[in-house]
């Protein structure tokens, strides 16, 4: 088991990509850890938001407002609640947060799988197929699709691209997957796949979704 001291050390890793959510603001934004003092504060870069949303975010970056931070470090999903200390604009635009008291984390590869029904697309061999995401965890998923002569038949070990609007923001962003199980009948193919190092931003979206479903189940 990882100690709180080790978790805290990881949370202060310079260059660590995190997402931050502010109290009263129903949105998340990515940013990067700069450093800080374990006993006092954590310093991150200004949250990266669309220029049209900057003034709104600025209203919630006031001292004392609650902040929730989430990130992926070495295959471990972690998160904690803290408070805004201050946002400065000189010599650089930096956000100071209170040092977290406790960090919660879990191994992504050991998380429970949930049932779902989401529209998706699979990319393989230069072709795409409309698919349905039938179950999901933070380490993999089960996808089914109606067989099409134009779409190549995947085999165990093949690498595919998974496009899911809920987790990928546009048509070019995808989740890299590897086939671990493949079953077929006369019409449908079902694939059990593991995720192959998706971006931290996508993993955090999946983590949030799975955690929410498990919490309410």
N, C-alpha and C positions, 0 to 999 in steps of 0.2 A: 504494500500500500504506500502511495506517495504521501509524504508528510506535508503539512501546511507550509513549512519553511521552503520545501522544494517547489511547491505550487506557486508560492509568492515569488521565488527567484525566477521561475519561468514567466510569470506575468509581467516582469520588468525587463524581459529580453528586448534589447534595442532592435527595431525593425519588425517586431511582432505585429501582424495584421489583426486588428480587432474590429468589432462593431460596437457602437455605443447607442443607447436609447435613453432619452431624457424624460424625467417625470413630467406628465402633462402634455407630452408631444408623442402622438401615435405614429412614430416613424423611427427608422434606424439609419445609421450612417457609418461607413467604414472610416478607419483612421489607422495610424501607425504609432507604436510606442517609441518614445525617444529615450526614456530612462526615468530617473527619480531617486528618491530616498525611501528605502523600505519602511522606515518608521514614520514618515511624514506624508509624502505625496508621490503620485505617479504622473509623469509628464507625457502627453501625447500631442501629436500634431492636430491642427484644427480639423474637425470632422469634415469629410469630403461630401458636400451636398451640391445639388444643382444651384446655379447662381440665383435662380428665381426663389429658392427656399432659404437663402442665407439670412435674410432679415428675420424670418420666422424663427430659425434656429437660434439666432442671437438673443431673442427674447427669453429663451429657456436656458441659456448658458449663464445663469446668475448664480452667485455664491450660495451654497446650501441646497441647491436643487438636486434631487436624487438622480443617479445615473446607473444604468445597468450595462455591464460590459461582458461580451462573449467573445470567445476565440478558440482556435484549434491549435494545439501545440504537440507535435510528435504523436499524432493519432489520438490525443486526448482532448475531448471537448470540455471547456471550462467556462465558468462565469461567476460574477460576483456583483453585489450592489455596493455603491459608494456615493460620494457627494462631490459636486463641483466646488472647487476652491476659487478658481479665478481663470478667466481667459485673458491672455495678454496679446498685444499686437506688435510689440517691439522687444528685442531685436528680430523676433520671428513670431508668427501666429501660433501660439502654443496653449494647450488647455491643461490646467493643473487639477488633478483629482485627488481626493483623500486616499491614503493607502488602504487597500481592502483589509477587513478584519478576518474574513474567511472566504476561501475560494472553493466552490463546489465543482466537481469534475467527474467524468466517467469515461470509460474506454468505449470508443465508437463501435468497435467490432463486437462488443458484448451486449449491445442494446437490443431490446425487444423489437420484434417486427409487428407492424400494425396492418390491418386490412384497409384498403382504400379503393377508390374508383376514379382515376384521373385520366384525362385525355393526354396522350403523349405521341411522340414520333420516334422511330428508330432509324438511325443512319448506319448503313453497312454497304461496303463495296460500291460507293458512289450513288446508291439508291436510298430512298426513304419509304417507310411504311407507317401508316396510321396505326397506333397501338393504344392499349389500355394498361395503365399502371395499377396492378391488382393488390400488391402489398409492398411495404416499404420499411426500411430501418435506416439507421445512419451508416450502415456498412454495405447495403445492397437493396435489391428489389426483385419483384416478379412482374414480368411484362408479358402480355399476350397480344397477338395480332392475327388477322385473317391472312392466310397464305396468298401470295401473289407471285406469278411466274417471273415478274421483273425483279423481285426482291430476292437476293441470294439466300440460300438456306444456311443459317449460322451453325457452327459446331462448337463443342466444348473447347474453351481456350481462345475463341475468337474475341476480338475487341470491337465493340459497337459504340455508337454515340446515342445518348438518350436526350431527347428534347422534350421538356415538360414546362409549359407556360407558368406553372405555379412556382417553379424554382429557377427557371432560366428566363431572363428578361426579354430576349429578342431571338430571332431565328438563327443567329450565328452562335449563341452560347449553348453549350451542351454539357452533359455529364458523361465522362468517359467510363465505360463499363466493360467487364470481362464475363463471358458466358461460363457459368459453372454447371448448369443443368438445362437440358433441352428435351421437351416432349412434344409430340405432334399427333394429331388425328387427321381425319380426311380434310378438314377445313382450317383448323387453328393450330398455331405454334405457341407454346408457352416457354419462356426463358427465365431461368433463375440466374441473376447476375450480381456480381460484386462491383462496387464503385472503385475506379482506378485513379486515385488521387485527384478528385475534383477540387475546384478552387475553395478556399476557406469561406468565401461569401456564400457559395451554394451549400456547402456543408452546414453552415449555421442556419440557413433557411430550412433545410431538411430537419436539423436538430430541433428547431423551434416547433415545426409542424408535428413531428413525432411526439415530442414532450407534451404538447398541448392535447393531443388525442389521448395519450396515456393518462394524463391528469384527469380528463373528464370521463374516462371509461370506467 
